[in-house]
Structures are given as structure tokens and as C-alpha cells.
Amino acid sequence: PFILSGGDDGVIKVWDLRGFGGTAEPVASFTHHTGAVTGLEWHQDDSTVFASSGADDQIALWDLALERDTEASSEDEKLNNLPPQLLFIHQGLQDIKELHWHSKVSGLIVATSHTGFDVFKTISV
């Protein structure tokens, strides 16, 4: 059983509830958002997938089951610095308020922002 937290520093942390108490450390930490994390939600069907939104006007999809392939590295250093768990980035929104996975359509995300009501589905989830 895991729980997610996001900070004003843009860092997403994954916590194991079995280890809570005393001085617990996160089991994983991801730095991608360049502004505060404004929303986090687990996928309802895939327990390793979650979505995050940030003050950097991005929605990101993540999969904790993925690991870096050490044999296949890119020549682009920016790509090598991305977390391997990062599946997808959706941009173009302004001041994201909420994001939620659709309860009936797997992989469909609904988000509200200053620019309106956004609905999108990725092929990766």
C-alpha cells in the first residue's frame, strides 16, 4: 500500500504505508515538475500508474513498474536525465486545478484549469 505526496518544490514522493512511523523515508522520489505539484491520483485499475499535475502547467503520467534500460541510452543528455517512470507529458493548460482518471474509460484523464475543461487519453495507459 503506497501513498503519493507532492511538494511546492515540484518533487513527487512515494511512501510505503507499512513503514510509516518514526523517521520514514520515501521509497521513491521523482523530480520533473518545475513548479509546485498541484494534483496526484493513482490509476484505478493499474496500481503502478499515477498522474500528476503541476504549477508548471503540465500533466504527467508515471509508471512505477518501469526501470531504466542501461543498454539503450540516448545521445541527448536531456532525455537521459528524465526519470524512466515518466510515460507522458501533456502541456498547454494554464493554472491546473484538478485532474482525475475517468472511472469507466481506462486511461482517460479529465482536468480542470484556467483554460477550461480538458479530456484526453493516451495510448500508453
C-alpha positions as CSV (number, residue, x, y, z in Angstrom):
1,P,0.0,0.0,0.0
2,F,1.6,3.2,-1.2
3,I,0.6,6.9,-0.9
4,L,1.8,9.8,-3.0
5,S,2.8,13.3,-1.9
6,G,3.8,16.3,-3.9
7,G,5.5,19.4,-2.7
8,D,5.9,23.1,-3.6
9,D,9.5,22.2,-4.7
10,G,8.0,20.1,-7.6
11,V,9.1,16.7,-6.1
12,I,6.8,13.7,-6.0
13,K,7.4,11.2,-3.3
14,V,6.1,7.7,-3.0
15,W,5.6,6.4,0.6
16,D,5.1,2.8,1.8
17,L,2.4,2.9,4.5
18,R,3.8,-0.2,6.1
19,G,6.9,1.8,7.0
20,F,5.2,4.8,8.5
21,G,6.1,5.8,12.0
22,G,9.2,7.4,13.4
23,T,11.5,8.6,10.7
24,A,10.1,7.1,7.5
25,E,11.8,7.8,4.2
26,P,10.1,7.7,0.8
27,V,10.6,4.6,-1.3
28,A,10.8,6.7,-4.4
29,S,11.2,10.3,-5.3
30,F,10.8,12.0,-8.7
31,T,11.8,15.4,-9.8
32,H,10.1,16.6,-13.0
33,H,7.7,19.5,-12.3
34,T,9.4,22.8,-12.3
35,G,6.7,24.3,-10.1
36,A,4.6,23.1,-7.2
37,V,2.8,19.8,-7.5
38,T,-0.9,20.6,-7.6
39,G,-2.5,17.2,-8.0
40,L,-1.8,13.5,-7.8
41,E,-4.1,10.5,-8.4
42,W,-3.5,6.8,-8.7
43,H,-4.9,4.9,-11.8
44,Q,-8.0,2.9,-10.6
45,D,-7.0,-0.3,-12.5
46,D,-3.2,-0.2,-12.6
47,S,-1.7,0.0,-9.2
48,T,1.7,1.2,-10.5
49,V,0.4,4.1,-12.6
50,F,-0.4,7.6,-11.4
51,A,-0.9,11.1,-12.8
52,S,0.5,14.4,-11.5
53,S,-0.2,18.0,-12.3
54,G,1.9,21.0,-11.5
55,A,2.1,24.8,-11.4
56,D,4.4,24.4,-14.4
57,D,1.1,23.8,-16.4
58,Q,1.9,20.1,-17.1
59,I,0.1,16.9,-16.5
60,A,2.5,13.9,-16.3
61,L,1.7,10.2,-16.3
62,W,4.0,7.8,-14.4
63,D,4.5,4.1,-14.1
64,L,6.4,2.8,-11.1
65,A,6.9,-0.6,-12.8
66,L,9.4,0.8,-15.3
67,E,13.1,0.9,-14.9
68,R,15.9,2.5,-16.9
69,D,17.3,0.3,-19.7
70,T,21.1,0.7,-19.2
71,E,21.9,-0.7,-22.6
72,A,19.7,1.7,-24.6
73,S,20.9,5.2,-23.7
74,S,20.2,8.3,-25.8
75,E,22.8,10.6,-27.1
76,D,20.6,13.5,-25.9
77,E,21.6,14.3,-22.3
78,K,18.2,15.8,-21.6
79,L,16.5,12.5,-22.4
80,N,18.9,10.6,-20.2
81,N,18.0,12.9,-17.3
82,L,14.3,12.1,-17.5
83,P,13.0,9.6,-15.0
84,P,12.4,6.2,-16.7
85,Q,9.0,6.0,-15.0
86,L,7.8,9.1,-16.8
87,L,5.4,7.9,-19.5
88,F,3.8,11.0,-21.0
89,I,3.6,14.8,-20.6
90,H,0.5,16.8,-21.5
91,Q,1.1,20.6,-21.9
92,G,-0.9,23.6,-23.0
93,L,-3.1,24.0,-19.9
94,Q,-2.9,27.1,-17.6
95,D,-3.2,27.0,-13.9
96,I,-4.3,23.4,-13.5
97,K,-6.8,23.0,-10.6
98,E,-7.7,19.2,-10.6
99,L,-7.1,16.0,-12.5
100,H,-8.9,12.7,-12.3
101,W,-8.9,9.4,-14.1
102,H,-12.3,8.6,-15.7
103,S,-13.9,5.8,-13.8
104,K,-15.3,4.0,-16.8
105,V,-12.7,4.7,-19.6
106,S,-9.3,3.3,-18.8
107,G,-6.5,5.8,-19.5
108,L,-8.8,8.8,-19.9
109,I,-7.9,11.9,-17.8
110,V,-10.2,14.8,-17.0
111,A,-8.6,18.1,-15.9
112,T,-9.9,21.5,-15.0
113,S,-7.7,24.5,-15.5
114,H,-7.9,28.3,-16.2
115,T,-8.1,27.4,-19.9
116,G,-11.1,25.2,-19.5
117,F,-12.1,21.6,-19.2
118,D,-9.6,19.1,-20.8
119,V,-10.3,15.5,-21.6
120,F,-7.5,13.3,-23.1
121,K,-6.5,9.7,-23.4
122,T,-3.0,8.4,-24.0
123,I,-2.1,5.2,-25.8
124,S,0.4,4.3,-23.0
125,V,-2.1,3.5,-20.3
